[in-house]
Amino acid sequence: MTESDKAVGVDIVRNEVLDMSASLVYAYGKHDTEAYFAGFAADATFVFHDHPTVISDRAEYETIWRGWESEGMRVLSCQSLDGAVQVLDEDNAIFTHVVRTRVTFGAEVMLRERETIVFHRYAQGWLAVHDHLSAEPGEANETSES
């Protein structure tokens, strides 16, 4: 394989991962839980700055999500900024971005976070296998009464 072929392959992977990331953000921002969770492998792991433990798989995350919903949580919108893809090889890539999410949880809140998602290509396509969400340094989340 020539260097040119490798570069074309990297561009293809980058574009596919950007497309998959955009689909996840879109589904999340619409509170479309079925489409959102379909973007994760069953054994995906999750590390969230506002959750006390590592979430060990998608089913556990879905259970936690339903609990949040029962307490009144709803995603109102989500915006991805400064997205970048690091291609590891033809089947693995890392997506990073800054996230602005409006949620309601008693009051409406604008979350300011950074996210890293590790993707793996399966026979059926790209799925997230790890999601790490952290608070954006120096940024306060904004709350307003709804």
Accessible surface in RSA format (square Angstrom, percent):
REM  Atomic radii and reference values for relative SASA: ProtOr
REM  Chains: A
REM  Algorithm: Lee & Richards
REM  Probe-radius: 1.40
REM  Slices: 20
REM RES _ NUM      All-atoms   Total-Side   Main-Chain    Non-polar    All polar
REM                ABS   REL    ABS   REL    ABS   REL    ABS   REL    ABS   REL
RES MET A   1   173.47  89.8  96.31  63.7  77.16 183.7  94.08  80.0  79.39 105.2
RES THR A   2    83.05  59.1  75.29  76.3   7.76  18.5  80.19 107.7   2.86   4.3
RES GLU A   3   131.83  75.7 123.72  93.6   8.11  19.3  69.42 134.3  62.41  51.0
RES SER A   4    76.29  64.5  65.96  88.0  10.33  23.8  42.05  89.5  34.25  48.0
RES ASP A   5    71.76  50.3  65.64  65.3   6.12  14.5  11.57  27.2  60.19  60.0
RES LYS A   6   100.10  48.8  95.58  58.6   4.52  10.8  55.36  49.8  44.74  47.7
RES ALA A   7    55.17  50.7  47.81  73.8   7.36  16.7  54.29  76.5   0.88   2.3
RES VAL A   8    82.53  54.3  81.78  74.0   0.75   1.8  82.48  71.7   0.05   0.1
RES GLY A   9    29.95  36.9   0.00   N/A  29.95  36.9  29.47  80.9   0.48   1.1
RES VAL A  10    55.01  36.2  53.80  48.7   1.21   2.9  54.29  47.2   0.72   2.0
RES ASP A  11    72.42  50.7  71.57  71.2   0.85   2.0  18.79  44.2  53.62  53.5
RES ILE A  12    89.19  50.8  87.02  64.8   2.18   5.2  89.01  64.1   0.18   0.5
RES VAL A  13     5.44   3.6   5.44   4.9   0.00   0.0   5.44   4.7   0.00   0.0
RES ARG A  14    81.25  34.1  81.25  41.4   0.00   0.0  31.05  42.4  50.21  30.4
RES ASN A  15    85.43  58.9  84.13  81.3   1.30   3.1  22.16  53.3  63.27  61.2
RES GLU A  16    58.13  33.4  53.55  40.5   4.58  10.9  28.28  54.7  29.85  24.4
RES VAL A  17     0.00   0.0   0.00   0.0   0.00   0.0   0.00   0.0   0.00   0.0
RES LEU A  18    65.51  36.5  61.27  43.8   4.24  10.7  61.55  43.2   3.96  10.7
RES ASP A  19    98.76  69.2  94.34  93.9   4.42  10.4  28.50  67.1  70.26  70.1
RES MET A  20    38.05  19.7  34.36  22.7   3.69   8.8  19.26  16.4  18.79  24.9
RES SER A  21     2.27   1.9   1.71   2.3   0.57   1.3   2.08   4.4   0.20   0.3
RES ALA A  22    61.47  56.5  50.19  77.4  11.29  25.7  57.89  81.5   3.58   9.5
RES SER A  23    64.19  54.2  53.62  71.6  10.57  24.4  29.37  62.5  34.82  48.8
RES LEU A  24     7.05   3.9   5.67   4.1   1.38   3.5   7.00   4.9   0.05   0.1
RES VAL A  25    20.46  13.5  18.20  16.5   2.25   5.4  20.29  17.6   0.16   0.4
RES TYR A  26   147.36  68.8 140.42  79.9   6.93  18.0 109.86  82.6  37.49  46.2
RES ALA A  27     4.48   4.1   3.67   5.7   0.81   1.8   4.48   6.3   0.00   0.0
RES TYR A  28    43.57  20.3  42.52  24.2   1.05   2.7  20.20  15.2  23.38  28.8
RES GLY A  29     7.82   9.6   0.00   N/A   7.82   9.6   5.57  15.3   2.25   5.0
RES LYS A  30   124.37  60.7 106.05  65.1  18.32  43.6  53.11  47.8  71.26  75.9
RES HIS A  31    18.03   9.9   6.66   4.6  11.37  29.1   5.49   5.7  12.54  14.6
RES ASP A  32    63.63  44.6  56.56  56.3   7.07  16.7  18.01  42.4  45.62  45.5
RES THR A  33    42.40  30.2  39.59  40.1   2.80   6.7   9.26  12.4  33.14  50.1
RES GLU A  34   150.79  86.6 137.76 104.2  13.03  31.0  60.08 116.2  90.71  74.1
RES ALA A  35    47.70  43.9  32.42  50.0  15.28  34.8  38.58  54.3   9.12  24.1
RES TYR A  36    14.31   6.7  14.31   8.1   0.00   0.0   7.82   5.9   6.48   8.0
RES PHE A  37    11.77   5.9  11.44   7.1   0.33   0.9  11.71   7.1   0.06   0.2
RES ALA A  38    66.52  61.2  44.24  68.3  22.27  50.7  53.88  75.9  12.64  33.5
RES GLY A  39     2.77   3.4   0.00   N/A   2.77   3.4   2.58   7.1   0.19   0.4
RES PHE A  40     1.02   0.5   0.88   0.5   0.14   0.4   0.88   0.5   0.14   0.4
RES ALA A  41     5.78   5.3   4.30   6.6   1.48   3.4   5.78   8.1   0.00   0.0
RES ALA A  42    66.96  61.6  55.99  86.4  10.98  25.0  56.45  79.5  10.52  27.9
RES ASP A  43   102.82  72.0  90.85  90.4  11.96  28.3  40.59  95.5  62.23  62.1
RES ALA A  44     0.05   0.0   0.01   0.0   0.04   0.1   0.05   0.1   0.00   0.0
RES THR A  45    45.19  32.1  45.19  45.8   0.00   0.0  36.39  48.9   8.79  13.3
RES PHE A  46     0.02   0.0   0.00   0.0   0.02   0.0   0.00   0.0   0.02   0.0
RES VAL A  47    41.42  27.3  41.42  37.5   0.00   0.0  41.42  36.0   0.00   0.0
RES PHE A  48    12.68   6.3   8.34   5.2   4.35  11.3   8.34   5.1   4.35  12.4
RES HIS A  49    81.70  44.6  40.88  28.4  40.81 104.4  43.16  44.5  38.53  44.8
RES ASP A  50   103.68  72.6  65.88  65.6  37.80  89.4  37.43  88.1  66.25  66.1
RES HIS A  51    41.82  22.9  28.78  20.0  13.04  33.4  19.30  19.9  22.52  26.2
RES PRO A  52   124.29  90.6  81.39  74.2  42.90 155.9  94.63  78.1  29.65 184.3
RES THR A  53    82.02  58.3  71.10  72.1  10.92  26.0  71.91  96.6  10.11  15.3
RES VAL A  54    90.32  59.4  75.12  68.0  15.21  36.6  75.32  65.4  15.01  40.7
RES ILE A  55     0.09   0.1   0.09   0.1   0.00   0.0   0.09   0.1   0.00   0.0
RES SER A  56    68.56  57.9  57.57  76.8  10.99  25.3  42.45  90.4  26.11  36.6
RES ASP A  57    49.09  34.4  49.09  48.9   0.00   0.0   8.10  19.1  40.99  40.9
RES ARG A  58    64.09  26.9  64.09  32.7   0.00   0.0   2.00   2.7  62.09  37.6
RES ALA A  59    64.17  59.0  59.76  92.2   4.41  10.0  61.90  87.2   2.27   6.0
RES GLU A  60    62.20  35.7  55.26  41.8   6.94  16.5  32.94  63.7  29.26  23.9
RES TYR A  61     6.25   2.9   6.25   3.6   0.00   0.0   0.00   0.0   6.25   7.7
RES GLU A  62    47.17  27.1  47.01  35.6   0.16   0.4   4.44   8.6  42.73  34.9
RES THR A  63    79.31  56.4  76.06  77.1   3.25   7.7  59.96  80.5  19.35  29.3
RES ILE A  64    31.46  17.9  25.16  18.7   6.30  15.2  31.25  22.5   0.20   0.6
RES TRP A  65     4.25   1.7   4.25   2.1   0.00   0.0   4.25   2.3   0.00   0.0
RES ARG A  66   134.85  56.6 130.00  66.3   4.85  11.5  63.00  86.1  71.85  43.5
RES GLY A  67    30.07  37.1   0.00   N/A  30.07  37.1  29.01  79.6   1.06   2.4
RES TRP A  68    63.00  25.3  63.00  30.5   0.00   0.0  40.60  21.6  22.40  36.3
RES GLU A  69    60.29  34.6  45.96  34.8  14.33  34.1  19.25  37.2  41.04  33.5
RES SER A  70    98.22  83.0  54.20  72.3  44.02 101.4  52.56 111.9  45.66  64.0
RES GLU A  71   120.28  69.1  90.25  68.3  30.02  71.5  40.92  79.2  79.35  64.8
RES GLY A  72    42.50  52.4   0.00   N/A  42.50  52.4  32.42  89.0  10.08  22.6
RES MET A  73    15.61   8.1  10.41   6.9   5.21  12.4   8.07   6.9   7.55  10.0
RES ARG A  74   117.34  49.3 117.34  59.8   0.00   0.0  36.26  49.6  81.09  49.1
RES VAL A  75     4.17   2.7   0.40   0.4   3.77   9.1   0.40   0.3   3.77  10.2
RES LEU A  76    66.36  37.0  42.31  30.3  24.05  60.5  45.43  31.9  20.93  56.3
RES SER A  77    41.75  35.3  39.51  52.7   2.24   5.2  32.68  69.6   9.07  12.7
RES CYS A  78    24.86  18.8   2.59   2.9  22.27  52.3   0.80   2.0  24.06  25.9
RES GLN A  79    99.83  55.8  96.32  70.4   3.51   8.4  31.76  67.6  68.07  51.6
RES SER A  80    44.48  37.6  20.96  28.0  23.51  54.2  15.39  32.8  29.09  40.8
RES LEU A  81    60.69  33.8  57.72  41.3   2.97   7.5  60.69  42.6   0.00   0.0
RES ASP A  82   121.26  84.9  89.21  88.8  32.05  75.8  33.97  80.0  87.28  87.0
RES GLY A  83    41.16  50.8   0.00   N/A  41.16  50.8   6.75  18.5  34.42  77.1
RES ALA A  84    54.20  49.8  47.84  73.8   6.37  14.5  53.59  75.5   0.61   1.6
RES VAL A  85    15.89  10.5   0.08   0.1  15.81  38.1   0.97   0.8  14.92  40.5
RES GLN A  86   106.32  59.5  99.79  72.9   6.53  15.5  37.92  80.7  68.40  51.9
RES VAL A  87    31.84  20.9   6.77   6.1  25.07  60.4   6.77   5.9  25.07  68.0
RES LEU A  88    93.34  52.0  60.29  43.1  33.05  83.1  63.37  44.5  29.97  80.6
RES ASP A  89    73.53  51.5  62.70  62.4  10.84  25.6  40.64  95.6  32.89  32.8
RES GLU A  90   123.56  70.9 116.45  88.1   7.11  16.9  38.99  75.4  84.57  69.1
RES ASP A  91    46.79  32.8  46.79  46.6   0.00   0.0   4.88  11.5  41.91  41.8
RES ASN A  92    39.98  27.6  39.98  38.6   0.00   0.0   6.17  14.8  33.82  32.7
RES ALA A  93     0.00   0.0   0.00   0.0   0.00   0.0   0.00   0.0   0.00   0.0
RES ILE A  94    38.78  22.1  37.91  28.2   0.87   2.1  37.91  27.3   0.87   2.4
RES PHE A  95     5.77   2.9   5.77   3.6   0.00   0.0   5.77   3.5   0.00   0.0
RES THR A  96    55.87  39.7  55.84  56.6   0.03   0.1  39.95  53.7  15.92  24.1
RES HIS A  97     7.39   4.0   0.37   0.3   7.02  18.0   4.52   4.7   2.88   3.4
RES VAL A  98    23.97  15.8  23.97  21.7   0.00   0.0  23.97  20.8   0.00   0.0
RES VAL A  99     6.27   4.1   6.25   5.7   0.02   0.0   6.25   5.4   0.02   0.0
RES ARG A 100    39.66  16.7  37.50  19.1   2.16   5.2  11.46  15.7  28.20  17.1
RES THR A 101     1.40   1.0   1.38   1.4   0.02   0.1   0.29   0.4   1.11   1.7
RES ARG A 102    79.32  33.3  79.18  40.4   0.14   0.3  21.23  29.0  58.09  35.2
RES VAL A 103    11.49   7.6  11.49  10.4   0.00   0.0  11.49  10.0   0.00   0.0
RES THR A 104    30.93  22.0  30.93  31.4   0.00   0.0  21.06  28.3   9.87  14.9
RES PHE A 105    84.52  42.3  64.77  40.1  19.75  51.4  64.99  39.4  19.53  55.9
RES GLY A 106    70.71  87.2   0.00   N/A  70.71  87.2  44.73 122.8  25.98  58.2
RES ALA A 107    14.89  13.7  13.95  21.5   0.94   2.1  13.95  19.6   0.94   2.5
RES GLU A 108    44.85  25.8  44.04  33.3   0.81   1.9   3.46   6.7  41.39  33.8
RES VAL A 109    25.61  16.9  25.27  22.9   0.35   0.8  25.61  22.3   0.00   0.0
RES MET A 110    50.95  26.4  49.21  32.6   1.74   4.1  49.21  41.8   1.74   2.3
RES LEU A 111    35.23  19.6  35.15  25.1   0.08   0.2  35.15  24.7   0.08   0.2
RES ARG A 112    47.63  20.0  45.87  23.4   1.77   4.2   0.94   1.3  46.69  28.3
RES GLU A 113     6.24   3.6   6.24   4.7   0.00   0.0   0.35   0.7   5.89   4.8
RES ARG A 114   107.38  45.1 106.82  54.5   0.55   1.3  32.05  43.8  75.33  45.7
RES GLU A 115    23.86  13.7  20.96  15.9   2.90   6.9   1.23   2.4  22.63  18.5
RES THR A 116    45.61  32.4  45.53  46.2   0.08   0.2  21.34  28.7  24.27  36.7
RES ILE A 117     4.21   2.4   4.21   3.1   0.00   0.0   4.21   3.0   0.00   0.0
RES VAL A 118    37.41  24.6  37.41  33.9   0.00   0.0  37.41  32.5   0.00   0.0
RES PHE A 119     0.00   0.0   0.00   0.0   0.00   0.0   0.00   0.0   0.00   0.0
RES HIS A 120    54.27  29.7  54.27  37.7   0.00   0.0  31.47  32.4  22.80  26.5
RES ARG A 121    72.38  30.4  64.67  33.0   7.71  18.3  30.80  42.1  41.58  25.2
RES TYR A 122    71.16  33.2  61.04  34.7  10.13  26.3  56.46  42.4  14.70  18.1
RES ALA A 123   118.82 109.3  65.70 101.4  53.12 120.8  79.86 112.5  38.97 103.2
RES GLN A 124   138.83  77.6  96.62  70.6  42.22 100.5  64.18 136.6  74.66  56.6
RES GLY A 125    26.04  32.1   0.00   N/A  26.04  32.1  26.04  71.5   0.00   0.0
RES TRP A 126    21.40   8.6  12.84   6.2   8.56  20.1  12.82   6.8   8.58  13.9
RES LEU A 127    24.06  13.4  24.06  17.2   0.00   0.0  24.06  16.9   0.00   0.0
RES ALA A 128     0.00   0.0   0.00   0.0   0.00   0.0   0.00   0.0   0.00   0.0
RES VAL A 129    36.12  23.8  30.59  27.7   5.54  13.3  30.59  26.6   5.54  15.0
RES HIS A 130    47.13  25.8  47.10  32.7   0.03   0.1  35.02  36.1  12.11  14.1
RES ASP A 131     1.48   1.0   1.48   1.5   0.00   0.0   0.00   0.0   1.48   1.5
RES HIS A 132    73.60  40.2  72.80  50.6   0.80   2.0  44.07  45.4  29.53  34.4
RES LEU A 133    27.35  15.2  27.08  19.4   0.26   0.7  27.08  19.0   0.26   0.7
RES SER A 134    30.09  25.4  30.07  40.1   0.02   0.1  21.59  46.0   8.51  11.9
RES ALA A 135    50.42  46.4  42.03  64.9   8.39  19.1  42.03  59.2   8.39  22.2
RES GLU A 136    29.97  17.2  27.81  21.0   2.16   5.1   4.69   9.1  25.27  20.6
RES PRO A 137    88.56  64.5  63.37  57.8  25.19  91.6  74.59  61.6  13.97  86.8
RES GLY A 138    90.84 112.0   0.00   N/A  90.84 112.0  46.43 127.4  44.41  99.5
RES GLU A 139    79.61  45.7  59.35  44.9  20.26  48.2   3.73   7.2  75.88  62.0
RES ALA A 140    80.02  73.6  63.76  98.4  16.26  37.0  71.20 100.3   8.82  23.4
RES ASN A 141    67.91  46.8  44.22  42.7  23.70  57.1  11.13  26.8  56.78  54.9
RES GLU A 142    94.40  54.2  87.32  66.1   7.08  16.9  41.73  80.7  52.67  43.0
RES THR A 143    89.56  63.7  55.59  56.4  33.97  81.0  37.05  49.8  52.52  79.4
RES SER A 144    61.35  51.8  54.45  72.7   6.89  15.9  47.77 101.7  13.58  19.0
RES GLU A 145   154.44  88.7 127.46  96.4  26.97  64.2  67.07 129.7  87.37  71.3
RES SER A 146   105.18  88.9  31.06  41.4  74.12 170.7  59.46 126.6  45.72  64.0
END  Absolute sums over single chains surface
CHAIN  1 A     8037.8       6474.2       1563.7       4486.2       3551.6
END  Absolute sums over all chains
TOTAL          8037.8       6474.2       1563.7       4486.2       3551.6
